Amino acid sequence: ARIGTRGRRRAGIDVVYFGNAPVAVGILDSTRIIVRRGAASVGERIRQALGAGRVEVQPDSARLLDASVLLGADFAPPSRLDFHP
């Protein structure tokens, strides 16, 4: 999650929280980008930055964010890891 967060921030996407998905979600075979507010184009921008995933629109006005991302097995971190902020 931390590696994915750094890459999204470099792409100009504001990441407000990262962590592990609940155990009940299990290991996902593919990355899910869930748009909570706005159009599917919000998710497409994230998908392009990740290089993987599928976009779903599930409006949820109770969440104060535009999208949730659940990284799956198809997410590949960059070959060169940069550990500096």
C-alpha positions in Angstrom: 0.0 0.0 0.0 2.8 2.4 0.8 4.5 1.9 -2.6 1.2 2.4 -4.3 0.6 5.6 -2.3 3.9 7.1 -3.3 3.3 6.4 -7.0 -0.2 8.0 -6.8 1.1 11.1 -5.1 3.8 11.5 -7.8 1.0 11.3 -10.4 -0.8 14.2 -8.6 -3.4 12.2 -6.9 -4.0 13.1 -3.2 -4.0 10.0 -1.0 -5.6 10.6 2.4 -5.2 7.2 3.9 -3.7 3.8 3.1 -3.7 0.5 5.0 -4.7 -3.1 4.6 -8.1 -4.2 3.5 -10.2 -6.1 6.0 -9.4 -9.8 6.2 -13.0 -10.5 4.9 -12.1 -9.0 1.6 -9.3 -11.5 1.1 -6.7 -11.3 -1.7 -8.1 -9.7 -4.8 -7.2 -11.1 -8.2 -7.5 -7.6 -9.7 -7.3 -4.0 -8.4 -10.6 -2.3 -7.8 -11.0 1.4 -8.1 -14.4 2.4 -6.6 -15.6 5.9 -7.4 -17.5 7.3 -4.5 -18.2 10.8 -5.8 -18.1 12.1 -9.4 -17.9 10.5 -12.8 -16.2 7.3 -13.8 -13.5 9.5 -15.3 -12.2 10.0 -11.8 -11.5 6.3 -11.6 -10.0 6.2 -15.1 -7.4 8.8 -14.0 -6.4 6.6 -11.1 -6.4 3.4 -13.2 -4.0 5.1 -15.7 -1.7 6.1 -12.8 -1.7 2.6 -11.4 -1.4 0.8 -14.8 -4.0 -1.7 -13.6 -7.4 -2.2 -12.2 -11.1 -2.0 -13.1 -13.3 1.0 -12.3 -16.6 0.7 -10.5 -19.0 3.5 -9.6 -20.6 3.1 -6.1 -21.8 6.5 -4.9 -21.4 7.0 -1.1 -22.0 10.5 0.1 -21.0 9.5 3.7 -17.4 9.1 2.6 -15.4 12.3 2.3 -13.4 11.1 -0.7 -13.7 10.7 -4.5 -12.5 7.1 -4.8 -11.3 4.0 -2.9 -8.6 1.8 -4.3 -8.1 -1.9 -3.3 -4.8 -3.1 -4.7 -5.0 -6.6 -6.1 -2.6 -9.2 -7.5 -2.4 -7.4 -10.8 -0.7 -4.4 -9.2 3.0 -4.4 -9.9 5.2 -1.9 -8.0 7.8 -0.1 -10.0 11.1 -2.0 -10.6 13.0 0.7 -8.9 11.8 1.5 -5.4 12.4 5.0 -4.1 12.1 5.1 -0.3 12.5 8.9 0.0 9.4 11.0 0.4 
